[in-house]
Amino acid sequence: MKWLAALLLALLAIKSMAATAYVSDELVLGVYAEENSQGQRLATLHSGTQLETLAQNGEFTQVRLSDGTTGWVKSAFLTANEPAVVRVKRLEEELDRSRATTPALAEAAARSEVERLKLELAAKQAELDAARGPAAAAAVPANTGALAAFQAAAAPWWPALAGFGVAIGLGCGFWLGYATLARRIRHKFGGLKVY
């Protein structure tokens, strides 16, 4: 019974597989001609190198490199998961590709936004002209020259001036209210400030 289990394990260990494997992160791995690290070194692999696994025997896995070289490496240094080095390199390439297309996309989006705003402006202008009616449109010329330029330039500072006047009025009102209250309190308590 034990010999049957041992035979089954041996068959599973030698099982041939044609799957992709990678050298794990931050590693320099030697590929040897024999199933031990004592044989001739055929190649040196760095983290993220893609390999094709052919067979596994104990601690060693037979691999085929991209140039067709076949050799043995320690199984503990192989992983079926794509290492971080490979993922980072792929993501950096994707980022570079997206950056290359981003200015063109931004320009196209800006052009479409400008066109949309022009159409919206034309619609609002048409609504305004319709609201004014034909008599108002005839009474007010479309281009009054210097007067229109002055009104366009003066329009932004009038609301600011009105707001400034309101703020000064409120400040003066607060000060007068405070002074009146202070005078009444001093009068009530015989000239003493109690607050």
C-alpha positions as CSV (number, residue, x, y, z in Angstrom):
1,M,0.0,0.0,0.0
2,K,2.8,2.4,0.9
3,W,4.7,1.6,-2.3
4,L,1.5,2.3,-4.3
5,A,1.2,5.8,-2.7
6,A,4.9,6.4,-3.3
7,L,4.5,5.4,-6.9
8,L,1.5,7.7,-7.3
9,L,3.4,10.6,-5.8
10,A,6.4,9.9,-8.0
11,L,4.2,9.9,-11.1
12,L,2.6,13.2,-10.1
13,A,6.0,14.7,-9.5
14,I,7.2,13.7,-12.9
15,K,4.0,14.8,-14.6
16,S,4.6,16.7,-17.7
17,M,3.0,20.1,-17.9
18,A,3.1,22.8,-20.6
19,A,1.9,25.8,-18.5
20,T,3.4,29.3,-18.2
21,A,5.4,30.1,-15.1
22,Y,7.3,33.3,-14.1
23,V,10.4,33.7,-12.0
24,S,9.2,35.4,-8.7
25,D,10.0,39.0,-7.7
26,E,13.5,40.2,-6.9
27,L,15.4,37.1,-7.9
28,V,18.2,36.0,-10.1
29,L,17.7,32.3,-11.0
30,G,20.2,30.0,-12.7
31,V,19.1,27.5,-15.4
32,Y,21.1,24.3,-15.3
33,A,21.6,21.5,-17.7
34,E,20.9,18.9,-15.0
35,E,18.4,18.4,-12.2
36,N,20.7,19.8,-9.6
37,S,22.6,23.1,-9.2
38,Q,25.9,21.4,-9.8
39,G,25.6,21.0,-13.6
40,Q,26.5,23.5,-16.3
41,R,24.7,26.9,-16.0
42,L,22.9,27.5,-19.2
43,A,21.3,30.9,-18.4
44,T,20.6,33.4,-15.7
45,L,17.0,34.6,-15.3
46,H,15.7,37.7,-13.6
47,S,12.4,38.4,-11.8
48,G,9.5,38.4,-14.2
49,T,11.0,36.2,-16.9
50,Q,8.3,34.1,-18.5
51,L,9.1,30.4,-18.9
52,E,7.3,27.3,-20.2
53,T,7.3,24.5,-17.7
54,L,7.8,21.0,-19.2
55,A,8.2,18.6,-16.2
56,Q,8.6,18.6,-12.5
57,N,10.8,16.2,-10.5
58,G,11.1,16.9,-6.8
59,E,12.6,20.2,-6.1
60,F,13.4,21.0,-9.7
61,T,11.3,21.9,-12.7
62,Q,12.3,21.5,-16.4
63,V,11.7,24.7,-18.3
64,R,12.0,26.1,-21.8
65,L,13.1,29.6,-22.3
66,S,11.9,32.0,-25.0
67,D,15.0,31.3,-27.1
68,G,14.3,27.5,-27.0
69,T,16.9,26.6,-24.4
70,T,15.7,23.8,-22.1
71,G,17.1,23.4,-18.6
72,W,16.3,22.8,-14.9
73,V,15.5,25.4,-12.2
74,K,14.5,25.1,-8.5
75,S,10.7,24.8,-8.3
76,A,10.5,27.0,-5.2
77,F,11.4,30.0,-7.2
78,L,8.6,29.6,-9.8
79,T,5.1,30.9,-9.5
80,A,2.0,30.6,-11.7
81,N,0.9,34.1,-10.7
82,E,2.2,37.1,-12.7
83,P,4.8,38.8,-10.5
84,A,4.5,42.5,-9.5
85,V,7.4,43.4,-11.8
86,V,5.5,42.3,-14.9
87,R,2.2,43.9,-13.7
88,V,3.9,47.2,-13.0
89,K,5.6,47.2,-16.4
90,R,2.3,46.5,-18.2
91,L,0.4,49.2,-16.2
92,E,3.2,51.7,-17.0
93,E,2.8,50.9,-20.7
94,E,-0.9,51.3,-20.5
95,L,-0.5,54.7,-18.7
96,D,1.9,55.9,-21.4
97,R,-0.5,54.9,-24.1
98,S,-3.4,56.7,-22.4
99,R,-1.2,59.8,-21.9
100,A,-0.4,59.8,-25.6
101,T,-4.1,59.9,-26.5
102,T,-5.2,62.2,-23.7
103,P,-4.4,65.6,-25.4
104,A,-6.3,64.6,-28.5
105,L,-9.3,63.5,-26.4
106,A,-9.2,66.6,-24.3
107,E,-9.1,68.8,-27.5
108,A,-12.1,67.0,-29.0
109,A,-14.0,67.3,-25.7
110,A,-13.3,71.0,-25.6
111,R,-14.4,71.5,-29.2
112,S,-17.7,69.7,-28.5
113,E,-18.2,71.7,-25.3
114,V,-17.6,75.0,-27.2
115,E,-20.1,74.0,-29.9
116,R,-22.7,73.1,-27.3
117,L,-22.2,76.4,-25.6
118,K,-22.5,78.3,-28.9
119,L,-25.8,76.5,-29.6
120,E,-27.1,77.3,-26.1
121,L,-26.1,80.9,-26.5
122,A,-27.9,81.2,-29.9
123,A,-31.0,79.6,-28.3
124,K,-31.0,82.1,-25.4
125,Q,-30.4,85.0,-27.7
126,A,-33.4,83.9,-29.8
127,E,-35.5,83.6,-26.6
128,L,-34.4,87.1,-25.6
129,D,-35.2,88.6,-29.0
130,A,-38.6,86.9,-29.0
131,A,-39.3,88.3,-25.5
132,R,-38.4,91.8,-26.5
133,G,-40.7,91.7,-29.4
134,P,-40.4,93.5,-32.8
135,A,-41.1,97.0,-31.3
136,A,-38.4,96.7,-28.6
137,A,-35.9,95.3,-31.1
138,A,-36.6,98.3,-33.4
139,A,-36.4,100.8,-30.6
140,V,-33.0,99.6,-29.3
141,P,-30.4,99.3,-32.0
142,A,-28.4,96.1,-31.9
143,N,-25.1,97.9,-31.8
144,T,-25.0,101.3,-30.0
145,G,-21.2,101.7,-30.3
146,A,-19.6,103.6,-27.4
147,L,-22.6,103.4,-25.2
148,A,-22.8,99.6,-25.4
149,A,-19.1,99.3,-24.7
150,F,-19.4,101.6,-21.7
151,Q,-22.4,99.7,-20.3
152,A,-20.6,96.4,-20.8
153,A,-17.5,97.7,-19.0
154,A,-19.5,99.4,-16.2
155,A,-21.9,96.5,-15.5
156,P,-19.5,94.5,-13.4
157,W,-18.6,97.3,-10.9
158,W,-22.1,98.7,-10.2
159,P,-23.2,95.6,-8.1
160,A,-19.9,95.7,-6.3
161,L,-20.4,99.4,-5.4
162,A,-24.0,98.8,-4.2
163,G,-22.8,95.9,-2.1
164,F,-20.0,98.1,-0.6
165,G,-22.6,100.8,0.2
166,V,-24.8,98.3,2.0
167,A,-21.8,97.0,4.0
168,I,-20.9,100.5,5.1
169,G,-24.6,101.2,6.0
170,L,-24.8,98.1,8.1
171,G,-21.5,98.9,9.8
172,C,-22.6,102.4,10.7
173,G,-25.9,101.1,11.9
174,F,-24.2,98.6,14.2
175,W,-21.9,101.2,15.6
176,L,-24.7,103.6,16.3
177,G,-26.7,100.9,18.0
178,Y,-23.8,99.9,20.1
179,A,-23.0,103.5,21.1
180,T,-26.7,104.1,22.1
181,L,-26.9,100.9,24.1
182,A,-23.6,101.8,25.9
183,R,-24.8,105.3,26.7
184,R,-28.1,104.0,28.2
185,I,-26.3,101.3,30.3
186,R,-23.9,103.9,31.7
187,H,-26.8,106.3,32.5
188,K,-28.8,103.5,34.2
189,F,-25.9,102.4,36.4
190,G,-24.5,105.8,37.2
191,G,-21.7,106.1,34.7
192,L,-20.3,102.6,35.3
193,K,-19.7,100.1,32.4
194,V,-21.2,96.8,33.6
195,Y,-20.6,94.7,30.5
